[in-house]
C-alpha cells in the first residue's frame, strides 16, 4: 500500500519501516535525481544523507516516529 502511494507521487525509491506500538509504518520516498545514503534505520526513525544530483548540495534528514501509545514512548 505505501509503495503504491509512493509511486503515485512519482517517488521511484523509498524506505519503509514497521513501527512498534502502531499499525502504521514510517516511510521515506524520493525521486531518482537524488542520491540517498542510509545512515541508520530503526523502528522509530530513518536517518539518511541526501545529495541533490543536479547541483551537488548535500544535507542530512532524520524522520522520527513517536509512538502514540504511552507505554511505548520510552522506546522512542
N, C-alpha and C positions, 0 to 999 in steps of 0.2 A: 504494500500500500504506500509506504513512504517513498520507495523507489519510483513508483508510478507518478506520485506528486512531484518529485524532483524532475523527472523527465518532462512533465507538463510545463515546468518553469524553465526548460532548456538547460538544466544543470546536468552535464554529462557524467560527472564524477561525484562521489559522496562517501560519507562515513555514517553509519548508523550504529547506535549503542543501545542495548536494552538497559533500562533503568531499574533500580531496586526500589520497591515500595510504591510502584505505579504500574499501570498497564501501558503507559506511553513509552516512547523512545526518544532519545536525543539524536538529532540529525544535523549534518552539515553538508551542504551541496555547493558545487562550484562548476564553472564553465571551463572548457579546455584551454582558454587563453590565460589561465593561472596555473602556477606550479605550487602544489601543496605538499609540504613535508610534515609528516606526523611526528610530533614530539612524544605525546603520551595519550592514550585513550583509556578511560576508566568508566565505570557505571555512572559516575556523576559529572564527568567532564570530558571534553575533547580539546586538546591543546595542539596547535599547528603553527608552522611558519608558512607564510604565503608570499609568493613572488608574482607580481604582475608582469607577465612575459612581454607585454607591449612596451613598457617603459622601465622595467628592471626594479621598480620600487618594491621594497620588502616590508612586511610587518608580521606581527605575531597576533594570533587570535585564540582566545580561550572561551569555549562555550561551557556554561556551567548549569547543572540541573540540581536544584534543591528540592528534596522530597517533600510533598505536601503533607504526608503523614508524619506527625510529630515524632513517633517512635523511631523513624529512620533518619531524622535530621542530623543526628550526631555523626552518622557515617558520611554525610555530605560535607 
